[in-house]
Amino acid sequence: MVRRFYQDVAQDDLLGPMFNDVAQVDWSEHLPKLTAFWSRVLLGVAGYSGNPMRAHIDIHEQEPFTHAHFDRWVTLFSDTVQGGWTGPMADRALQMARNVARVHSSQLTGVAYIAPLPDEGGDRPCWEGVVIDQRDRAEAPS
């Protein structure tokens, strides 16, 4: 899953330049780190050590991340998971990706990215899936 997702990221018109040009990622070195990160997050497997926020801060200082970057990242992640995986672990991976995007966007841009939830119908509030400024979060309807 990790390799397939980041292959799409590397080739994406919006995200590719952030990884390939701004961050100048060496994919042969970076993919094992990404795999270790997701293995720890999803499976509890030891082996990842690092500070992903620090790396993203460095990139953000060179070329600021935008809502569009986080939206594309979550969309590609969702497409990857839904294209080949199902079940509770796939659901957990999707939720974790949304959380990663929310935390990174909040810390980097000051605005939390709230990923749209899958369209499952029901009675979800119409404001779900929008970007909410942290100052307004407490005022959002429940």
C-alpha positions as CSV (number, residue, x, y, z in Angstrom):
1,M,0.0,0.0,0.0
2,V,2.7,2.5,1.0
3,R,4.7,1.9,-2.2
4,R,1.7,2.2,-4.5
5,F,0.5,5.4,-2.7
6,Y,3.9,7.2,-2.8
7,Q,4.4,6.1,-6.4
8,D,1.2,8.0,-7.2
9,V,2.4,10.9,-5.0
10,A,5.7,11.2,-6.8
11,Q,4.0,11.3,-10.2
12,D,1.2,13.7,-9.2
13,D,1.1,17.1,-10.8
14,L,0.6,18.9,-7.5
15,L,2.4,16.8,-4.9
16,G,5.2,15.5,-7.1
17,P,7.0,18.8,-7.3
18,M,6.9,19.2,-3.5
19,F,8.5,15.8,-3.0
20,N,10.8,15.7,-6.0
21,D,11.9,19.3,-6.5
22,V,11.4,21.1,-3.2
23,A,12.2,18.2,-0.8
24,Q,14.4,16.5,-3.3
25,V,13.4,13.1,-2.0
26,D,15.6,10.1,-2.7
27,W,12.8,7.6,-3.0
28,S,15.1,4.6,-2.5
29,E,16.0,6.0,0.9
30,H,12.7,7.6,1.8
31,L,10.3,4.6,1.1
32,P,11.7,2.4,3.8
33,K,11.2,5.3,6.3
34,L,7.6,5.8,5.1
35,T,7.0,2.1,5.3
36,A,8.4,2.0,8.9
37,F,6.2,5.0,9.8
38,W,3.0,3.4,8.5
39,S,3.9,0.0,10.0
40,R,4.3,1.7,13.4
41,V,1.1,3.7,13.1
42,L,-1.1,0.9,11.8
43,L,0.4,-2.3,13.1
44,G,2.4,-1.2,16.2
45,V,5.6,-2.5,14.6
46,A,8.8,-1.0,16.1
47,G,11.4,0.4,13.9
48,Y,10.4,4.0,13.1
49,S,12.2,6.8,14.6
50,G,12.1,10.3,13.3
51,N,10.4,13.6,13.4
52,P,8.1,13.9,10.4
53,M,6.9,17.3,11.4
54,R,10.4,18.8,11.4
55,A,10.9,17.6,7.8
56,H,7.6,19.1,6.7
57,I,8.4,22.4,8.4
58,D,11.6,22.6,6.4
59,I,9.7,22.0,3.2
60,H,6.9,24.4,4.1
61,E,9.5,27.2,4.7
62,Q,10.7,26.7,1.1
63,E,7.3,26.3,-0.6
64,P,4.2,26.7,1.6
65,F,1.8,23.8,1.8
66,T,-1.8,24.7,0.9
67,H,-5.3,23.2,1.5
68,A,-5.0,21.8,-2.0
69,H,-1.8,19.8,-1.1
70,F,-3.5,18.2,1.9
71,D,-6.7,17.5,-0.1
72,R,-4.8,15.8,-2.9
73,W,-2.7,13.8,-0.4
74,V,-5.8,12.5,1.3
75,T,-7.6,11.8,-2.0
76,L,-4.6,9.8,-3.4
77,F,-4.3,7.9,-0.1
78,S,-8.0,7.1,-0.2
79,D,-7.9,6.1,-3.8
80,T,-5.0,3.8,-3.1
81,V,-6.6,2.1,-0.1
82,Q,-10.0,1.7,-1.7
83,G,-8.4,0.4,-4.9
84,G,-7.0,-2.7,-3.2
85,W,-7.8,-3.1,0.4
86,T,-10.9,-3.5,2.6
87,G,-11.8,-4.2,6.2
88,P,-11.0,-2.7,9.5
89,M,-7.3,-2.1,8.8
90,A,-8.1,-0.3,5.6
91,D,-10.6,1.8,7.5
92,R,-8.0,2.5,10.2
93,A,-5.4,3.5,7.5
94,L,-7.9,6.0,6.0
95,Q,-8.7,7.5,9.4
96,M,-5.0,7.8,10.2
97,A,-4.3,9.5,6.9
98,R,-7.0,12.0,7.6
99,N,-5.5,12.6,11.1
100,V,-2.0,13.1,9.7
101,A,-3.3,15.6,7.2
102,R,-5.3,17.4,9.9
103,V,-2.4,17.6,12.3
104,H,0.2,18.6,9.7
105,S,-2.1,21.3,8.2
106,S,-2.9,22.7,11.6
107,Q,0.7,23.0,12.7
108,L,2.0,24.2,9.3
109,T,-0.7,26.5,8.1
110,G,-2.7,27.3,11.3
111,V,-5.8,25.9,9.7
112,A,-6.8,22.3,10.3
113,Y,-7.6,20.3,7.2
114,I,-10.8,18.3,7.8
115,A,-11.0,15.6,5.2
116,P,-14.4,14.8,3.7
117,L,-15.8,11.5,5.0
118,P,-16.7,8.8,2.5
119,D,-20.2,9.3,1.1
120,E,-22.2,6.8,3.0
121,G,-25.4,8.8,3.2
122,G,-27.1,9.3,6.5
123,D,-27.5,12.4,8.6
124,R,-24.1,14.0,8.6
125,P,-24.1,17.7,9.1
126,C,-23.6,19.7,5.9
127,W,-20.5,21.4,7.3
128,E,-18.5,18.2,7.6
129,G,-15.5,18.0,5.4
130,V,-14.7,21.7,5.3
131,V,-11.6,23.5,6.5
132,I,-12.3,24.9,9.9
133,D,-10.0,27.6,11.4
134,Q,-8.9,26.4,14.8
135,R,-10.4,29.6,16.3
136,D,-13.8,28.7,15.0
137,R,-13.7,25.0,15.9
138,A,-15.4,25.5,19.3
139,E,-18.3,27.3,17.5
140,A,-18.9,24.6,14.9
141,P,-22.4,23.0,15.4
142,S,-22.4,19.5,16.9
